[in-house]
Every structure is written in C-alpha cells, then in structure tokens.
Amino acid sequence: MIDVYFWTTPNGYKVTIMLEELGWEYKVIPVNIGKGDQFKPEFLKISPNNRIPAMVDHDGPGGKPIAIFESGAILMYLAEKSGWKFMPQDVRRRYDVVQWLMFQMASVGPMLGQAHHFRRYAPEKLQYAIDRYTNEARRIYGVIDKRVGEVTYLADEYSIADMAAYPWVRPHNWQGQALEDFPNLKRWYDAIEARPAVQRGIAVMKEELEKARNVAPDKKSWEVLFGKQQFEKR
C-alpha cells in the first residue's frame, strides 16, 4: 500500500493523477496546510522541507518501506517501480521526459505559483510583482504552446512531464492567462483533461479544492501559509 500525504494543490494532484493512471491502490492522508499540519514532527520526518506531497511506499525496494518527498522525485519513483510506465527506460527518450519534468519543477510551478501569490494572496497589490509574474506566466505558456505544436505531448508521448505540468495550468485564470490565446497548449490541455484517470486524480478531496478556489484564506490560515510561522526554525 502507498500512503500519499496530500493537500489540494497542483503539486498534490500530480501524484494522485499518476497513481490513477497506474491503477494502483493508495491511501490519501490529508495534510491541511492552512492549519499547519505540514509543521508537525511526524510529517517533517517524511518531508523535511514541510511541503506536500510526500509518499510512503510500504512495499518499497527489497520489500521495505521507503519515504519520498518532492513531487518530481515521487513521479520518477512510481514510473520506475511500475516498469518504466510514463517514463521510458531508453536513455534518450527517458531524458526527454526528465528535461520537461525539470522544466515544470524549475519554471512552471515556481513562476506560476508566484503569479498566484501576487495576484490572489498578497496583502497589498504590488503592480511590479503582478506584472512580473503574469508576464513570466505568459512566457511559460508560450514555451509549452510552441512545444506541443511540434509534438503531441511535452515529451512526444504522454508522460509524467504532462502529469506534472497540467495541474499548474488548471488555475490559469489566477495567473492572468486565457487558454484561447495558446491554441496548441489548449489542445494539449483538453486531451489530458479528457483522460479518465486524470479526472479521477483531480477528483480527490474535490470539496476542499472548491472551497479553496472560492474562499480566500482567513487571517490565521494566511499566517500559516505565508507569515512568520512559515519561517520558524524547526
């Protein structure tokens, strides 16, 4: 059995999508990041950077449990464990997947996350920051649009790179982007969204997701997510 330490963020949904694509059973363990669950000592033993998702595979290498944090590492582990599904064993094709996965980890997630923050969560509207990250989001969308105008998916065949990038494009309105401005990206996005396993993956804790979309965090949750508590030494 695999335990997934999860909350309703784009990074969390990467893992549930992958597990649904594999058709594996897993247990979701909610980590409410608005209430500070990510700072609990028992979670920090699994994820020392106090971020979700994290995972414990109780049937890991050699039949022993293994704990993994960082969504990209989890996706790569699951691909290897499954016999190289969604990440080819062939070195050349594998690194085509890996480089686009790293593009998501280094650019898509961090930059679109900053767009979310300054457009939606920042306590004061800083126009420079809003413009900076909205424009960077547009640039990144352009990179994806160009790539999937040349191939069907980011690494040609559907892979963990697509599973990693797709959840970050879902809240495109928060990033100041319209999918209609990027026709190739929209085709790619719609193809992923139509996959039954993806629909099951993003249905996990759907009620909490809708709440987060429609209601801004209260003052206490904001302090946990972005305030002093986030930066305390642990």
N, C-alpha and C positions, 0 to 999 in steps of 0.2 A: 504493500500500500504506500502511496505517496501522499504526504501532507503538504498542502500549499498554504503558506502564510500570506494572506491576501487582503487587499482592500481595493475599492472600485476606482482605480487609477489606470491610465493607459498601460503602465508597466505591469500591473497586476493581470490585466486581460491578455497580455502576451502569453502567459503561462497557461491560463485556462483554455485559450484557443488551441495551443499546441497539444495539450492533453486530450482535448476533444477530437482533434484531428487524428491522434493516435488511437482513440477509442479506449483509453485506459481509465480505470477507476482511480479516483483521488478524493481526498478529504480536504475541504476548504476550512481553514482556521482563520476566522476574521481577526484582523489587526486594525482596530479603529484608530487611524492616525489623527483624527480630530480630538480624540480623548487621551492620547499619549500612550497607547498600548505599545508603540514601537520603541519606547524607552524602558520597558520592563526588562529586568535582568535575564529572564528566561528567553526572551526574544533576542536580546543582544548576543547571547551565546550562539545563536544561529546566524544572525545578521548583524555583525559588529558595527556597521555603518548606519544602523537604525532606519533602514529603508525596506519597504516591501517591493517586490515579492521575495520570499525565501522559500526553500523547499527542503524537506527531509524525505529521502527515499529509504524506506526501511529494508528494502531488498537491493542494496547498492552493490558495488564491486565486492566480489568474494562473499556475497550474501550478507554483508554487514551494512548497517545504516550509514548514509552519507548525507551531510547537510551542505547546501549550496545557497549562496546569496548572489545577487546581481542577475537581472532578468536575462541578459545575453548569455551568461555562463549556464543558466538553467536551460535555456533553449538548446544550446550546444550539447549539453549533457544528455538531454532527452533524445536529441537526434541520434547521438552515438549509441545510447542504450537501446534504441529501437531498431538498430541495424542500419543506421545511416538514412533514415527516412527524413525527408525535407532538408537534408544537407548531405550531398553526395560524398561517397568515400574517395572517389577520384580526386587527386590533389588539386588539379587545375580548376575543376568545377566546384570543389569544396570552397576554395578561396574566393571564387566569385561570390558565393553566398556569404562567406565571412566578411569580405570587404564591405558589402552592402549592409550586413548586420552591424558592423562597426560604424558605418555612416549613420545608422539610426541611433546607436548608443552615444556617439560623439556630437552629432549635429541635430538630428530630428528631435530627439527627446529633450535635450537641454535647451535648445533655442526656442522650440515651440512652448516648452514649459515656462520660459521667461516671458513669452508673449502672453500666456495665460495669466501670469502673476501681475504684470504691469497693466494689463487691460482689465483684469477682473478683481484681483485681490489686494493690490497695493492700497494702503490707507490714503495716499494722496496721488492725484493724477500727475505724473511726470511725463510731459509730452515727448521729451527727448527719448526716454526709455520706451514709451509706447511706439513711437515711430521706428526706433532702432530695431526692436524685436518683431514688430509687424512686417517691416521690410525684410528682415532676415528670414522670417517665416515664408514670405513670398518668394524669396530667392531659393529656399529649400524646396518649396513646392515646384518651382521651375526645374530644379535638378531632377526631381522624381518624374515630372512630366516629360522631360526630354528622354530620360532613360526608358520609361515604359512606352514611349513612342517608337523605340527601336526594338524592344523585346516585350514579351507578354507580361512577365513579372520582373522584379528587380534583378534577379539572377537567372533570368530566362524562364526556368521552371519555378513553379510555386515552392516557396521555401520558408525557413524560419525568418529570413530577412523581411519577407512580406508580413508575416505574423507580428513582427516587432514594429514595423512602421505603421501598419493600418490603424491600430488603436489610437495613435497620436494624431492621425488625420481626422478621426471621427469628430472631435470638437473643433472643427475648422472655423466655426463662427467665433469662438473665443479667441482665435488667432487673427481675426480680421480677414479671412480668406473665403473666397467663393469657389467651389469646385468647378463651376461652369467656366471659370477663367483658365482652367487647366484640363482640356478635353482628354488628353491621354491619361493623366492621373485619375480623372473621374471614371474612365473605362476600367482602369486597374482597380480602383476603389470599389466600384459596383460589382466587379467579378469576385472580389474577396468577400464582400458583404453578403453575396448570394450563397456562399458555401454553407451547408447545413451545420458543419462543425463550428464554423465561426459564429453562427447565430447562437448555438448552444453555449459557446465560450463566453460571449458577451452578455448572455442572459444570467450569469452568475451574480447573485445579490443585486438584481436589477432594481429592486425597490430603493436600495441605498444609493445606487447610481442616479436614479431620477431625482432623489432628494438633493443630492449634491449639485446636480445640474440646475435645479430650480431655486435653491435657497443658498445664499451666501453664508459662509461660516460665521457663527456668532463670535463675540469678543474673546471668549475663553478658548474656543477652537482655533481662532486666528493666532492667539498667543502660543498655542501648542505647535501649530504648523509653521509659523513664520517668526515668532517672537523669541524672547530670551530663553525659554525652555529648550528651544531647538539647539541652542549653542552651549548649554551647560556641559561641563566635563563629566564624563561617565567612565 
